[in-house]
């Protein structure tokens, strides 16, 4: 049994020979070539012995089986052309029309014959009058169901398989199909142009489904069964980047016996042919539309009446709605902590490191990528994998997308590098503890509380500039082993309506996917109090504030806001914050510690620090400027009181204030480190 398309293609050639002999003188060059091609297509001696009329009758029976879905149709159960005939209830003439147009694209001999039959016109494709006459010559009656007058309403035309073009009257219009369309129907096109085969990443090939959450693995069979139901048109898979949507899609396609292909959304929406041809290529189209907050996606669906299943998978993020009749939605969760720990241990082979790494809310594919990067970093340094390698790998993970809207802060801040009042230190420790327990906190708590269960932690750091708010955010990230990204408000804010929300949504989604600490420094501009909205700009600012309220409330990661004044932050935000930590101006003891921690071994000694702490009320940020100016004056040598006075005077001038007279006393204090500092300088020079 040869494929149906081969029989039709042979019939096209035999039909052209038959028509030629009726209309034109015999051609000893072209007709034998058509005969040779027809015999090659028919393959068997029994079929080769058939003339045009006999082959027409046999093909008519096959088409009838397709229309009626009789038992004999099982012989062509995997034949795409047979399925097309069945789906659109095509007649044999319809099938021959499509075969003629397709073979005109495939065979130069067929093309030459058509050109000769239409001579002297220069048309390169069959015209309506030729098609009608040719089909008429193949039937035993004087009537054919094809008419050039009704051509534009032909099902092959209305569904995009065939196009009719030209400016003349209907008989002179040309008919054509695309080479790709015919290639699909002849099972010779593995991939539609402009699409890409969806394949697992190289790193995902070994474990595959084991990278997905156990919940997803357990419900996969039921999901596929529901997706196969006639009333289900599409499956919407929502999730963050690298959440496993690709792996799940591939698993579904495998169970359906289809090949998942990624199709550009614009191409899908505007090109009817790809929508209708996909089932005949055994393709499962996968769309990934860019939908922002408040937007609705309306995919164009293929014909629902066809017998061949037409399924569609749509990958979406957390934002946007979808209007799609018959669509089912599924949001991919993250693996729970025991599964994450198992995955880390599988890739790293270190139980303790896996336990610590599993605190990060990451997907299975992300864990695999990070583990491999950490191993690569460790191998470059000829070391076993350490926690710092994981931290560095996480900083690189997804950085390309995050850096568009946020800037990484790579500083690792140990405890001794930050000076904190006891109350602030205690509150920061509570913040760290809450974050470390954000998954395990909920079991056993009351039903009301568990209804608002979230892994997100939101904190506001309030204090004057230079009091250590940003440094404290770095300290939190260092303690958690998480990257810190500072949101770049200049990149996020956009004058066009809705674009700022899209940018914020993108940075929050990417931050959630990588479980980074997100810092909104000087957050007043984004999280400020709402107004009565009388002006247009105020109304849009209020809309942005409302959007942020909703997104932050459901954000699964750690967000830190900083502000100089909590009163500037909208009250609705403060009600939703888990922590509000006040960073006071440093007192005497804190200032003394700050001078010591900034000057280190090059400083003039404790007596000087005590005097500075007594009479200089600078914040940590201002104090830093003083020390940098003094260190510049010292030229890598010991920092003397004269150098410090230079720095103090410069900083007071910046503030528009006079240097307190009592600070001049430091010139008369004994500089304890002036002698021993020279030894330190010599050692550094040797290095």
N, C-alpha and C positions, 0 to 999 in steps of 0.2 A: 504494500500500500504506500503510494507516494504521498507527500504532503499535498494538501488541497491547492496551495498556491502554484505548485508545479503543473498540476493538471490544468489550471486556469491559464497559466503562462503558455503552456503548449497550445491550448485552445485559441489564445490570442494569435499565435503564429499561423496555425492552420486556418483560422478565420480570416486572417489577412490574405493568405494565399487564395482562399475561396473567393473572397471579395475582389481581389485583384483580377482574377481570371474572368469575373463577370464585368468588370468596369474598364480594364485596360488590356493592351496586348501582353502576351506572355513575356516575362523577363527571365532570361536564362541565368542571369547573375545573382539577382536578389532573392528570387523565390526558392532556389535550392538552399540558400543559406538559412532562410526561415524554416524550411523543412528539416534541415540538419539540427537546428536549435530545438525544434519541437520534439524530434526523436530523442535527443539527448535528455530532455526534460522528462519524457515519458518512461524512459529507462527500460521497461520490460518489453519483450517481443509482442506480448498480447496487447499491450496498450499502443505500441507503435503501429500495429496493424489497423487501428481505428482511423476512420476519416473524420472530417470536421463534424458532420452531422451525428455520427455515432458517439464521438467524444462529448459533444454537446448534450446528448441524451443522458449519458452516464453522469456528467457533472450536474445536470438538472436534478437527478435523484439525490446526490450528496447535499445539494442546497436544500432540497425538500426535507431531508433528514435534519438539517440544521434548524430549519424553521419549525419543524414539528417536535424536535428533541426526541426522536425515536431511538430504539436500542442501537440501531446501526450508527448513530452519531458518536458512540463510544470510541469508534475507530479514530476519530479526530478530536478526542477529548482535550488534547494539549496543543491543538492547532489554533494559533491566534486568528487566522483568517476565518476559520470555521466559527470561532467564538464571535467574531465581529458580525458575520452573517446572521447568526442566531440572535445576537443582542438587538440589532436594528431591523430584523425581519427583512433582509435584503433578498431580492430575486436573483436568479442566475444572471440576468442582464446587468443588474447592479454590480454583481461580483465581477463579471467580465469587464465592465466599464472600469472598475478600480484596477483590475489586472492589466488592462490596456495602458492605462496611465502610468502604472507602476513599472511595467516592462519598457515603456518608452524612456523611462529614466535609467533603466538598468542595461538595456541592449541597444547598441548602435544600429544593429540590423533592423530592429523594430522601428527605431527612430527614422532611419532612411526610408523604410517602406511607407510610413505615415507621411513623410515629406513628399514622396513621389505621388502618393494618392491625392494629396492636396495641391499639387503643382497646378498653376504657377505661383501660388501664394508663398510668402516667405515664413509662414507660421511655423514655429518649432514644436508646438504641441497640437494634439488632435483638436479639430474644430467640432462644434456641435453637429453640423450637417454630416460630417464623416462618421461620427460616433453613431448617430441615428441610422444612417444607411448601412453601416457595418453590422450593427446589431440586427437590423431588419433582415439582412442577408443570411443570418444564422438561424432564424426561426422558420418553422414550417408554415406559419400563418402570415397573414399580411399585416399583423398588428404587433407592436412591441410596446412594453410599458415605459419606454424611455421617450421623452419629448424635449426638444430644445427649449420649448416655450415654458415648460415647468421646471427647467433645469435648476434655477436658483432655489427652488424649494426641495430639491432632491436631498434625502437624508444624509448622503455623503458630503454634500455641500454645507448644509446647515450645522453639521457637527464638526466641520473643519478638516475632514479627511481629503476633500477635494476642493479646489478653488476654481472659479470661473472668472476669466478676465478678458479684457479687450473692449474697444469702443464701438464696434460695429453692431449690426443686428444680431439677434440670438444665434442664428445658424453659423455666424462667423466668429463668435466668441470662442476663445481657446479654453480647454479644460486641462487641469494638471493636478497631480498629487506631489507631495514632497518626496525626494529620494529617501529621507529618513523614515517617513511613514511607511513606505513600501518595504523598507529594510526591516522594520519591526514586524510587519505582517509575514515576512518571509524568514523570520527568526535569524536574521543576520546582522542585527545591531545590538551590541551588548549594553550600550549606554546612550541615552538621548543627548544630543548636543546641548551644551550649556548647563548640564547637570553633572554632579559628581557622585561616585559610588560612596556610600556611607560605610566606613570600615572602622573597626576598633583601632585605637592608637596602638602603636607597637608595644607600649608598656602594659596595655590592657589585655593582650592576646592570651596570656598564660592563665590568669585567674578568671577573666570574663565576668560571669554573673556573680561570682563570689565577692566582687567589689561592691555590689549593690546591697542595700540594707536587707536584712533577713525578712522584714515585713514585705518588701517588694518581691523577693524571691518566692515567698510562700503564696502570694496572691497573683503571680504571673499567669498561671493556667486559667484562673477565673477571669482575669482581665482579657486574655486573648479570646476566650469563649464569648465574652460579652461583646468584644470588638467585632467578632465575626457575625453577630446578629444582623439580619437584613436592615433593621431600622437604625443601625449605628453607622454614621457617615464618616466620622473623624474621631481621632483620639488626641486630646490636648494634654501634653506632658509639660507641667509647670515645674520649674526648678531653677536653682542658681547655676551659674557657670560651673562646669565640671561636676555637676550633681549626679551624673550617670544617665542622663537622658539618651545619650548616644548608645550606651550599652543596652539599655532597656529597649530602645527602638530596634536594635539589631536582633535582640532575642525574640521580639514579637514578629519581626519579618521572617526570621528563620522558622518559627512555628507555623507561619502562614505559607511558607514555601515561596516567599517573594524576596526580591533584592531591594533594600532600602536605598533610595537615591535622594540626595539633597538638591532641591529645586529653589532657585531664586524666587522670592515672593512676587516680584514684579513680573517675571517671566510667566509664572503660574497664573496670575490674575489676568494677564493680557493675551495669553496664547491658548486658545481653546484646544488646539490639537494635542498639546502635551497632557492636558487634563483627560482627554478622551482616549489617547493612545496608551497611556501608562499601564492599564491592566493587561494589554496584549503583549507588553514587554516583560510581564511578570515583575513589575516595579511597584514599590510602595513609596509614593512621594512623601518627602519630609520637608516641611516649610519651617522657616525660622523668621517670622516677621519681627520688625523692630517696632514694638508697640510701647508707648510711654504711658505715664499716669493719666487717667481720665480718658484714654482713647479706646475705641472699640474696633476690633478686627473682624472683618466680614469676608471670609474666604469664598471664592467662587468654587462651587462643588461640581464634580462631573455628573453625568446623567445618572439619576437614581433608578430609572426604570430598567436598566440593563440587567441581564442575568449574570454576567461576569461581575464579581464583587469589585466595587470601586471604593477603596479605603484610602485614608489620608491621615498622616500624623503631623501634628503641629507642635513645635517646641516654643514655649513661651516662658518669660520670666514671671516675677511676682506681680507685675503691673499690668494694667489694661484688662478689658473685658473682651469676650468673643461672642459673636452672633453667628451660630452655625447650627442649623437644624440637625438633630440627631447626633450631636457631638457629645462625647463623654470626656470628663476631665479627671486628671490624676496629678497630684502634687507629690514630687519625690521627697521623702524625708531623708534625714542623715542617718547613718548607722549609729546605733546607741554606743555608749562608751565601751562596754565589754567587746563588742564587735570591732570597734576602732582599735582597741588595745590588741586584739588578736591579729588584726591586719598589720599593725606596727611591728609586733613581735615576729610575724611571718617574714617581713621584709628586712628587719634589722637584726633579728636574732638576739635581742637584748631585752630581758623582761623589765628591768628597772627603767630603762630609757623608753620603752614602749608605754609603760604606765604613766610616765610624766607627759609624753607626747600625746597620749590619748585625751588629755584635757581639752585640746583644741577641737572645736566643732568643725570637722573636715569630712568631706565625702571620701568614699573608697578610692576612686581614681586620683583624687588629690593626694591622699596618703601614699599611694604607690609612686607618684611622681616625686613627691618630697623625699621619700625614703631613698630613691635612686639618686637624687641630687645630693643629699647628705652623704651618701656613700661615695659619690664621686669626689666631693670636696675633701672628705677624709682621706681618700686614696691619694689625692694630689699632695697632701701633707704627710703621707706615710704614717697615718694615725688610725686608731680604731674610731668608729663613729662616736661622736660626743654630742651632748645637747647643743653646744654652740654651732655645730654643723647643721643641725636641724633649724636653729634660729636663722642662720644665714640662708638656708634653702628656702625657708618661708618668706624671707624678705624679698627673694627673687621671684617667688611664685606669683604669677598674675601681675607682676609689677608694671608690665607694658600698658595694661588697661588702666590700672589705678593711677599711674603717673600722669595720665591725661588730665585728671581732675584733683589729684592730691599728691603731696610730696612726702616721700619717706623720710623719717628721722631715724638715722642708724645708730644714734648714741646708745650705748649700754650704760645705764646709770646704776652703779652699786649703792648699797645703803650708805657707805661712808662718804659718798660724793654729794649727798643732799642733807641740808640742815633743816630739821622740822621741829616745830613745837610738839610737845608730848601729845596733845589732843589731836593735832593734824596727823601725826604718825599713827595714832591709834585708829583714826577713821580710815586712813589709807590701808591699814592692815585688814580692817573689816571689809573694805572694798575688794581687796585681793581674795579674802576668804570667800566672800559671796560669789565672786567670779569662778573660783575653783570648785564651788559646790552648786553651780547653777543648774546642773542636771539632777544631782542627788538630793536637792533640798526639799523636793515636793512630796515624796511618799509619806503617807500618814497624816498629812495636813488636812484641814477641813475641806468639804466639798466646794464651798464658796471660793476659797482661795485657789484651789486647783483649777477652777474654771478660767482663771486668768494666768495660767502657767506660761512662763516664757523663759527663755535662756538669755534674754537681753539684759544688760546692766547699763544703766544710764547715770552719769554723775556730772555735777556742776562744780567746778572749782572757782571760787570767788575770792578776789583780793586785788590789791593795787598792783600795778605793773612792777615786775621784778621781784615779787614775793615767792616765786618758785612754782607757779601753777603748771607751766609747761614742763618744767623739769620733773615735777611730780608725775605728770602723765607718762613721761619717759621711764620713770622708776617703776610705775605700774606695769608698763609693757615689758620691761626687763624682767620683773618678777614672774610674769606669766609666760615669758619666752615667746611673746607675740610681736610681730612687726607693729610699728606705730606709723600711721599716716596722718599728716596734717592736711585738712581739706583746703584746697586753693580756691578761695572765694572768687577771685578774679576770673578763674576758668569756669567756675560753676554758674555764676550769675550771667544771665543773658537777657538782652533787651526784648527779645521776641517772646510773645506769650506762650507759656508752656515749656519753653526750652530749659529754663532753670530747674523746673520739676524733673524733666528728663535727665538732666545732668546729675541732680542729687540722687535720683533713683538709681542711676548707673553706678555712682560711687558707693552707695549703700549696698547694692546687690553684690558688687565686686568685693567690698569689705566683708560682707557676710560669707561669701564663698571662700575667702581666705582666712576668715576669723581673725582679722587684724583689729587692733585698737584704733578707733577713728577719733581724731582730735579736731574739734571745731574751735579754733583759737579766736579770741575776741568775738564770741558768738552773738553779741548784741545785734549785729546787722542782720542776722538770719532769724534769730529767735526773739526779737524785740516785741514789745507789747503791741497788740493790734489796736487800730484806731476805729473811728466810726465809719470810715470808708467813704467820705464824701467825695474825695478826689479819685480819679481813675487809678492813679499810681498807688494810692492807699488800698484800694479794693484788690488790686493784684498782689500787693504785699500781704494783705490778709489771707488771700487764697494760698499763697506760698507758705505762710505760717500754718494754716490748717493742714496743708499737705504734710509738712514736717511733723506736725503733731501725730498724725496717723502713722506715718512711716516709722518714726522713732519708737512709737509704742509697740510696734510689731517687729522691730529690728532684732535679730537673734544674737547680735554681737555686743561688743563693749564700745560705748560712745562716751567721750569726755568733752564737755563744753567748758570754756573758760570765759570769765567776764570780770570786769572791774567793779561791777555793781549788780547785785542780784535783782534790784528793783527794775532794772531795764529789761529783764527777761519776762516774757509773757507768763502770767500766773498759771495758765493751762500747762505750760511746760514744767514749771516747778512742781506741780502736783504729780506729774508723771515721772519725776526723777527719783531714783533709788537713793542717791546720796547728794547732799549739798555740803561741801566742805569749804569752810572759811579759812583763807590763808592770811593771817594777820601780819602787820608789819613786824619785823623781827625785834624782839626785846634785847636787853643787854647780853644775856647769855647766848642767845642765838646769833647776835651780831659778832660776838667774840669768836664763836665757832666758825662763822662765815669767813672772818679775816684769816683764821688759821687754815681753813680748808682751801682758801683761794691762794694764799701766799706760799704754803707748803714749806719746803726746806730753805727757800731763798728769802724768807721774811725776817724782819728785825727782832722778833721775839714776843713773848706773852705780855710783857709790860706795855709794849706799844699797842698790842691788840686790845688790851683792857682799856687804855685811854681812848683809842679809836671807837670802841664799842660804847663808851660812856658819852661821848660828845658828838658822834657822827650817826645820824639817824637814817642812813641810807638803807635801801632795800638790797636784796642780793644782786639784782641786775645792775643797780648803780654802783655797788661795791665792785662788781666784776669789771666795770669800765675803769675804775680807779686803778685796780691792780694791773690791768693790761697797759695803761699809760705808764705806770711806774716801771713795769717790766721792760717796756720799750726804752725808757730812759736808762735803765740799768745795763742794757746791752748784754744780756745773758750773764751778768754778774749778780752779786748779792743786791737785794732790793733794800735800800736804806730809807731812813725817815725822810730825807730830802726828796727822794724819788716819790715816796708816798704823798708828800705835800704837793708835789707837782700834779700828781693825779687827782688829788682832792680838790685843788684849786680849779682844775679844768672841769671837773664834774659839777662843782658848785656854780661855775660860770654858766654851764649849760642850763642849769636850773634857775638862773637869774637870782641866785642867792650869794651872800657873802660867806666866806670861810669863817666859822666860829673861832674866836681868838684862842679859846682853850685848846684847840687842836694844834696850835703852834708849839705847844709844850712838848710834842713828840720829838722835836729837834734836840731836846736836852736829855732824852732818855737814853740809857745805855743800849746800844745795838748789839744784842747777844749773838747774832748770827753772822756778823760781818767778817769774822775770822774764819769760822768753819765753812762758810759758803764757798770760799775760794777752793777748798778741797773738792766740794761737789762739782764746781765748774770744771776743774781739771779732769775729774772722772768722766764727765759728760763729753769733754773734748776728745778724750782718748777713745770713747765709743764711736 
